[in-house]
Amino acid sequence: MSVKVANLTKIYDVQRAVDGVTFEARKGEVLGFLGPNGAGKTTTMKIITGYLPQSEGNVEVCGYDVTAQPMQARACIGYLPEHNPLYKDMYVREYLEFTARLHRVPNIRKQVEYMVERTGLTSHRHKHIGELSKGYRQRVGLAQAMLHDPQVLILDEPTSGLDPNQIVEIRQLIKDLGKEKTVILSTHILGEVEAVCDRAIIINKGKIVADAAIADLKQQFSGQSIVTVEFGEAVDKKLLAAIPHVDQVKHLEGRRWQLVSAPDHDLRPAISAFAAKNNLTLLELHKEVFSVEDVFQQLTK
């Protein structure tokens, strides 16, 4: 495992900001790390990167203990913090070369040019960082995080301040990086999790309340399966309620209905068979898809 977190706890005075968090992040996946404000996401990420000491528990990055072997662990990590700290009086290329020297990157100029191109900074590389928009400063932060080709990338709100086109580009970059590295991504944009992540962890009040692949997460916590159907003819509600595994029938408008069942049942085949048996015309038939946002709200209210 690239990142292994065991019983991680952080206590401030009497407050447990992180409370017994345990998870593993594997190479070749993008892990979404979600939670409401104050849930403990950023604290957990800072402990993994070595910026904060934990009160209890252990963290290993690429086999190195972040407490006992901090320099070796940090060398494996690329980190973009929530509040992107940059030297605004430096030129973009100058700053990246400075960062590359800190990491002892070989072939500094070649690597900097490659990262400038990959993060879309080519036309801005000779500008002062202070002259850049927030979106381009975020790109500089991403470039410095990836400059030394780390095995683990920890990104806290990586698309903050980007315009819609830039968001699409950076999301694709993160997905590409996730094929070869371990990426832990924190974001408040829940649609971003569905677009980019393979798996999600939801943390609430310092504790993990969900940890699953995105598809499994939506199915596991949705609590029910809902199918919307529209017939060309009028249908008696009692007949719909008699379809196998239907737990609830709700009339929407006109000849549209919603049929509810347990989450492990897909009602569509039974509804199709019902329509055929009763010579009914199916105008619409689809299963409602629960989003990560639905699951998030359910678990963190």
Buried (B, 14 or more C-beta within 10 A) or exposed (E): BBBBBBEBBBBEEEEBBBBBBEBBBEBEBBBBBBBBEEBBBBBBBBBBBBBBEBBBBBBBBBEBBBBEBBEBBBBBBBBBBBEBEBBEEBBBBBBBBBBBEEBEBEEBEEBBBBBBEBBBBEEBBEBBBEEBEEBBBBBBBBBBBBBBEBBBBBBBBBBBBBEEEBBEBBBEBBBEBBEEBBBBBBBEBBEBBBBBBBBBBBBBBBBBBBBBBBEEBBBBBBEEBBBBBBBEEEBEEEEBEEBEBBEEBEEEEEBBBBBBBEBEBEBBEBBBEBBEEEEBEBEEBEEEEBBBBBBBEBBBE
